[in-house]
Amino acid sequence: MFRLVLAVALAGLWFAVSDGPQDNAVHDDLLDKMVGKWHITREFSNRKAENDATVEWVIDHHYLRISMKGGEKPNLYEAHVYITFEAAAKRYVVHWMDLFAGSLPETLGYGEKVGESIVFTWKDAGGTLKNTFAWHAESQTWTSKIEQTDKDGKWSTFCTDTYRRVEG
């Protein structure tokens, strides 16, 4: 019993003199503008699709989660996207998980802020994919432009998503 009391007392003393848990929460004014409910219009080269998204800070403000869902078969789409900022490397990190699981070589991308945009890049043996999230203050909208390289390194646009805030 004495050992238990001593262990609890020492643990309490350690917490009292230490800095305690560190605040590693992400504080980013640009990402804060994405929090809320959104309707997404997705424009592909040959069609359009509609999705809805809920964007919120999760895991004690360490990740911004975009939960996206919409469409009907065969164009059903669902994704969970987690964005954070890696302070030591001074870069954004994105974990993109969607219905294409297992068919894409990479789900982890890295990004940098460029003005009111964050440009995320995924690289693998098949080429490069780039997703630019851009904030448009005048219209209070976001765009997400997804571009990719072909086997010859030529860039093309896969799709452009426009996020419009849903009131309520």
N, C-alpha and C positions, 0 to 999 in steps of 0.2 A: 504494500500500500504506500509506503514511504517513497518508493521509486516512482510510482505513478504521480504522486503529488509533486515530487521534484521535477519530473518530466514536464508536467503541465506548467509549473512555475517558470521553468527555463524557457519553454516555448513562448509563454506570455512576455517574459523579459526580452526575448529575441525580437518579437513583433514590436515591442515598445521602443526599442533602440534602433531598429532597422528602418529603412525607408518604406517597408511594407511592399505590397504589390506595385509594380511599375505601371504607369499609365501609357500603354502602347496603343491606345485607341487612335484610329485614323481621324484626323480633323482636316477636311479638304473642302474649301468653299465651292469648288467646281462640282465635285461629286454630290455635295449637299443639294444642289439644284435639281438633281435627278430623283430625289426622294418623292414618292407619291404614286398615284395611279395614272396610267398612260394608255392611250389607244395608239397602236402602231400600224402604219400603212407600209407594207413591204413591196417595193417595186423591183421585179426581176426583169430580165430582158424580154421575156415572153408572157409574163402574167403579173398580177397583183395578188397580195394576200393581206388579210387583216388579223392582227393579234392584239391581245391585251397584256399589260404588264403591271406588276406591283413591284415597286422599288423601295427597299428599306435597309437601314443599318441593322446588322445582326451580330451576334457573338460579341456583345459588349462594345459595339461600335468599331470592331476591327475589320469587318467586311461590309461592303455594299452589295446586297443581293438583288439581282433582277430576276423575277419569276415571270416567265413569258409563256403564254399559251394561246392557241387559237387555230382557226381554220377547220376544215373538214377533210376527211380522207378523200383523195390521196394526198392532200396538201396539209395535213395536220402537222402542227409543230409545237414542241414544248422544250423549254430550256430553263436551266438555273445557272446564272452567271454570278460569280463572286469576284469582286474587285477589291483590292487592298493596295496599300502603299508600303513598300519595303524601304524603310528609312536608311538603313545601312548602305544599300545599293543605289539609293535615290532614284527608284523606278516604281512604276505601278506593276502589279501582277494580276492577271485575270485567269480564273479557272472557268472554262466554258464547258458545260455538260448539257447535252441535248439528245434528241432522239437518234442521232447518228452515232451514238456511242459504239466504240469498237471499229467503226469504219473510217474514222479520221485518225491520222497518226499522232496528233498532239492536241491536248486540251488546255495546256498551260501556255499562256502568252505573256509578253512583257511590254510595258508601255511607257511613253514619256509625254509630258504635257507640252503642248505647242499652242500658246495663246489660250483660247477658250475651247481647246480640243485636247483629247488624249488619244494618241495613236498607239494601238496595240499591234504587235507583230508576233506571228508564229512562223517558225522556220523548221523545215525537215527536209529529208532527201528528195521529196517530190516538189519542193518549191517554197514559196513564201506566201503567207496570207496576211493581210493587213486590215484592221477594222478601226476606222477613225470615228470616235464619238465626239461630235461637235455641238456645243451649246450656242443657240441663236437667241440672244437677249431680246432683240426687237420683236420676235414672234413668240418668245417663251417656249420654244420647241427644241428638241434634240434631233440630230440625224446620226445614223450609224451607217457609214459607207464601208461595205466589205469588198475588198479587191484581192485578186490573187494573180500569181504568175503561172504561165503555162510552161511546158517543158523547155521552151526556148527563152524563158525569162521575160516574156512580154506580159505586161499588166493588163487586166480586164476587170470590169466591175461585175461582181457576182450579184449584189443587190444593194439597194439603198433603203433604209428604214427611216421613217419620220415618226417621232414620238410627239403626240399632242396630249397635253394634260387633260384628265377626266375630272370634272368637278364633282365634289361630293364625297 
